[in-house]
Amino acid sequence: MDTPVAPTNPNAALARHAVAYAMSQGVREVILCAGARNLDLVKAFLAAPSIRSWRHFEERSAAFFALGRIQAGAGPVAVVVTSGTAVAELLPAAVEARYQGLPLLLLTADRPRTFRGSGAPQTIDQAGLFGTHAPLLADLDSTLESTAPPPSIPPWKRTGPAQINLGFNEPAAEPESANPSAPGPPPLPPSPDFPCPPDWDHFESSDEENLAIAVGALAPEEQPAVANWLACLQAPVWIEPTSGLWGHPDLTPLWVRHAEALFPKATHVLRLGGVPNGRFWRDLESQTHTRVRSLSRTGLPGLARPDAETHRCCLSGLATQTPPPPITSPNWLAKVRAADLQLSRQFPASPPPHARELNFVAAISQIIPTHSHIFLGNSLPIRHWQAAATWKPRFAFYANRGANGIDGEISTFLGCAEGAPDAWAILGDLTALYDLAAPWILPQMHSRKIRICLLNNYGGGIFTHLASMRNASDLVRDTICNPHAVSFKPWAEMWQFHYLEWNDPGNLPQIPDGPTVIECTCSP
């Protein structure tokens, strides 16, 4: 998409060209991390109509906030940063976007190409820095494209992140009127094109008698078709909250809370949506007698097994297919459900502090109002929700389940929280310590009912579950688990959150209005 060149300011012309391209690709929100090098790009976005601009000083948090906005339905979102290490700060979010298939557009300001390899300040090899995690769409330079319209930028598939690198000369002082507004937004591009799911006839197998279904993260448009399909199959199904089907009434008779009641005895596993959390999925690597097939938007198998069959597709296409017949015997379903019930009765007897953590999650699930947005942190929180939370509908769930990391999770939560009537995050203590700058964005948000529940077990609690840690020395245990005595009260006060210390999961607290940090003390 070409724009007129302003001969007196090639930087501004290149910036307007990049903004027009972003708008043509459906970008309607941008997070601006301002610096000297990207000044003209910042000005061009601020002048663009129909673009909501956010400000952040910290690039890593900004990029994860963008992921939250994408997950909450904002469509493609752009992040603008200056040159140098600011670009490298985007890598963690680019990795997460790659494995979730989220359309994150990274606009990275650079010094002119003549500086590359020179060691000059704020000059690194940033064009294509993200490799396969965010392929380079274009590497443009205002000093080279100053006499003609900048070259066109290839279309972006918007099924994952991408980078546009923009080499700018030293910003020049000029009157504001010399930087004209960007053109109005073009029509939104068509949605990314996904293949249709294969017909059920494709899955002919003699093992379907012991079929187990795992449902991972689903896009909102996929959820009704998948729910109807599962109800027709009448097979036992393990449902991750991020599928959007948690608490679905039609699936209650099929729902299996505990994966260990289902998957070790299954001869055939069908995965719908994103890669599931939980040890059971990793165990399928060596469970070679179990056939594994996956249908997902990313087309990633989630396993290294060469025989794992994977189909890249949008599962909303199931709505156009003839519903499958019931595929499993009532005896198989009844057997699995009985084993699941037995495991559910055991969880309060788990050794401390795990029972305390599970009881906190169970209590939190009871006090969260319906229609809330819930962000589940990686490591223990998402597993604890699966094991202990109340099965009820009308929640919108979010998580960063692409790479399963714990960085940027508060920032992503805040991106998901904007526009929600109530928004709740359930996170671990180390996860929170990774993202202490995230609340910077809060004054720009409209949503105020934001609650961050921290399961503080004073270290990396998930590592205590590992069999390899049972006989570890105190030195090894401390090195792996990072024990600490940090209270989050000063952090809450720093960002003007209400603070509530919750010591007894059996005693439900009164939650203050407004942004609140709820620190659940998980060690007796």
Secondary structure, 3 states (H helix, E strand, C coil): CCCCCCCCCHHHHHHHHHHHHHHHCCCCEEEECCCCCCHHHHHHHHCCCCCEEEECCCHHHHHHHHHHHHHHHHCCEEEEECCCHHHHCCHHHHHHHHHHCCCEEEEEEECCHHHCCCCCCCCCCCCCCCHHHCCEEEEEECCCCCCCCCCCCCCCCCCCCEEEEEECCCCCCCCHHHCCCCCCCCCCCCCCCCCCCCCHHHHCCCCHHHEEEEECCCCHHHHHHHHHHHHHHCCCEEECHHHCCCCCHHHHHHECCCHHHCHHHCCEEEEECCCCCCHHHHHCCCCCCCEEEEEECCCCCCCCCCCCEEEECCHHHHHHCCCCCCCCCHHHHHHHHHHHHHHHHHHHHCCCCHHHHHHHHHHHHHHCCCCCEEEECCCHHHHHHHHHCCCCCCCEEECCCCCCCCCCHHHHHHHHHCCCCCEEEEEEHHHHHCCCCHHHHHHHCCCCCEEEEEEECCCCHHHHHCHHHCCCCHHHHHHHHCCCCCCCHHHHHHCCCEEEEECCCCCCCCCCCCCEEEEEECCC
